[in-house]
Amino acid sequence: MLLDIIKSRFSVRKFRDDPVRESDLHLILEAARLAPSARNLQEWHFVVIRDKGKRRQLTDICRGQSFVAEAPVTIAVCAGNTDYIMACGEKAYTVDAAIAAEHIVLQAAELGLGTCWIGAFYQDGIARLINLPENMRVVALIPLGYPGVTRKERLVKEFTDIVSFDSF
């Protein structure tokens, strides 16, 4: 059940050295490809970083978070059409890329792989590292691999603290 996967998923900040199976990586990227997007524009692109030299550079790019460089794979979730504003007033590219990134995270969890959503990175640094076109932005970095730690208990707010019906 999907809810069981969501409950078991956690942010992994220590990875084993084991390589990610190509078949698993393909499934994860396929899940991202199938994500919904505003007006079905699908303005995303996923850069899979596996090269050890590039991965080492991720520590500085990610503001000293060395575990990012230790993951055998990091996926840069990129998006274009950065000027398109949805009717609700939000930029579509950040929402669309976030949905695709969450598809990555959940598919990885279902396969027994760990991830951590990284938003603390230098845009210019990652852009140089992956040769990002000027019309694109990196929305998230997702380190991916087999967890080198076990899940700790996590406190989450109660349902009634975060849900209202019909009015705030």
N, C-alpha and C positions, 0 to 999 in steps of 0.2 A: 504494500500500500504506500502511496506517495507520502502520506503524512508520517509514516514510520521513517522514511528516508530523511524527511525534513527534520524530524526530532533527533535523529542520530548524527546528522551533519554538524561539523564544528570547524572553526577556523584553525587550520593546521599551520604551525610555525616551525615544524621540524619534520624533515622528510628523509626517508631512506634513499640510498643511492640507486635502488633498482630502477631500470628504465621503464617507462610507460609503454605498454604494448601498443603497437601501431593500430590494431583493431579497436582498442579502447579509445585511443586518441581520435580515430575516425568517427566513432559513435558520439563522442563528446562534441566534436565540431559539427557533426550532422544535427545534433540537438540544437546547437546555436543557430545553424542555418535555417531551421524550421520555426524559429521564434517569430511572433507577430511584430509588425512595425507599422508606424503611422503611414496611412495611405499605401501600405504594402510596398514602400519604397526600398526596403532592405538595404539601407545605406551603410552597411557595416562591412568590415574586413577583419579577419583574425590572423594575426602574425604569431606563428608558433616559434618560440625561441628555445632552441635546444643546444646551440653551439656553446661550448664551455667558456670560451673567451668572452662572448657576449653576455652569458649568464653572470660571469664575475663582475661585469660592469653594472649589473642591476643593483648591487648593494649601494653604490653611491647614488645612482639614479633614484632609488627608493629610500632616500634619506637615512642611510645606515642600516636598513633592515636586511641583515645578512642572510636570513633564512630564504629570502626570495632567490638569491643566487644559488642556494643549495638544492632547490627543487630541480628535478631533471628536465622539467618543461615549465615555461611560463608563456601564457597566452596573452598577447596584447589585444584588447578589444578596442577596435578603432571604428570611427564613424565619420561620415561625410555629411554634406548638405547641412552644415552647421547653422545656416541662417533660417531654416524652416521653423516657424513657430506654430504650434498647434493652437486650435481655437481656445483652449484653456489657458493659453499664455506661456506654456512651457516649451522649451526647445526640444524638438522631436528627437534629435540625435542622442541626447543623453538618456532619455527614456528608452528609446529603442535599443541602444547598446546595453543598457542595464538589464533589460529583459533577456537579451541574448546571453549576457554574462551569467545571469541566474540560471538559464538553461544549462550552461556549461557546468556550473557548480553542482546542480542537482543531478545531472547525468553522471558526473564524476563520482558523487557520493553513492549513487546506485551501483557503480562498478567497484566500489571499495577504495577509491582514490580520494586523497585529501586535497583541499584547496584553501586559499585565503584571498578574500577580495582586497586588493590593494588600490587605495586611492591616494596614498601619500607617495607621490613621485614627481619628479621634475619633467614637465611636458617637453621642454626643449631637449633634455637629455635622452629620453626614450625616442623622441622623433628622430634624432641623429642616429641612434643605435639601430633602428629598424628602417631607416631611409623613408620615413613617413612623408607622403605627398603633402604639400602646403594646404590643400583643401580638406585635410583630414585632421582629426584629433584622437588621441588615445583617451578613452573614458575610464578604463580599468585595466589593471594587470592581474592575472590570475595564475599564481604559481600552482603547479599541479604535480602530484606524485603520491607515492605510498606513504601514509603517515608514519613518522618515527616516534610518535607519542600516542597515548590513548586519550580519549575524550574525558574531560573533567565535567563535573556537574556545572550547569550554567543556570543562573537565575534569570527568569523571564517574568515580565509583568503578568498579572492575572488578566484573564479574558475580559472581565468586567471593568478593568482599569483602562482598557484601550478600545473598547467597542461601545458604540451608542447606536440605537435604532431610531430612525426618523428625524433625529435632531441631535446636535452635539450636546 
